[in-house]
Amino acid sequence: MLSLLLVVSLAARGLGATPALPASYAIWAADSAISRGQGNGLNASGAPLVSYEHGELQWALRLLYEKTGNKDYFDYIQQGVDRVVTSNGTVIGGYGFTTDYQLDPIRTGPTFLYLYNVTGQQKYKTAADKYRQQLETHPRTTQGQFWHKLRYPNQGWLDGIYMGDVFYAQYTHDFQPSNTSAWNDIQAQFALMYQNTLQNATSPPHLLYHGYDHSHTASWASPDRGHSPEVWDRALGWYMMALVDTLDIFPTSHPGHDALLSILRTLAPRVRDAADPTSGAWWLVITQPGRTGNYFESSGTAMFVYALLKGVRRGYLHDDGLVAAAKKAYRYMTSNWVVANADGTMNWLNTVQVGSLDGNGTFEYYTSVPTDVNDLKGLAAFALSSIEYERLR
């Protein structure tokens, strides 16, 4: 499904000419993922799968469809969702409501809402209703923070804000715009995570730890607020993307909009300053730059580029060097993590497979996890960052 302009651009690579830049890295990344069948609502064995990674890619494909009018993107989104949503709106693909109480699957919820708004098919609304029902009974800390998963009692992870609360906001916007309690709750999810994971003033770079255990029972929980010991780039990236995406949805008349804006405006310059000054990229473990074993990680870097560029474009952030920082990081990404293949697709490098607080949350843990080629968490983030970067032209 490589676009004509992209194929023409890539063809120069095989004709002895100076390698040409692709017409659009966003299209190249998306088309490459589609050509490999990534994010298609199926697992590696061909069985239906509800996956937050698929939801992340679907968000990028939606933006590309709106930008290009290429219906192939819309069709791929719909085909993927139709593999996990039955004709009566039942969500299959491993989704467990009361048995699992995970926030991760809900990341596909914005796609359900999008398809309902575009097609009017009731099954997508029914599926979204099920996710919304989950939030009604989802376990919470005594402060009101959603647990990341049932198996992690009283733990809030930055990841969960992106997984659950963008959907929560979109559903409220679409069907319950006057539900003040829901808007208050969405604001509280962001605020509680921020308050419980923010590094102390004496702990640069003054960003957010990966998560916290409100019960202080996890082995990694700090004495003060129960936070984990390190700032992991992708967790912070999820949170930053959630901020800029939710601000698009959150009513400006509600005080929560200004509260989210304040968090974003506090974090964005700190994210900018945490980038490596030479490469412009961000370290896997941001709290320990340059330490042996640490490295520049691609998914978090792409997420920061997306959040910074979108934040400035939408007027949520003053530039203050944010665009220059994002451009520098983007150039590093395309020079070091994008590899052209002979078949016209691209590979994406250096995305860490996973980061969890299931263990001890140490530097040694994060740096021990392997990286993958074409990991969708990073590739989709690169497509999103490329969409924003290409808006600068």
Disulfide bonds with the S-S distance in Angstrom:
none
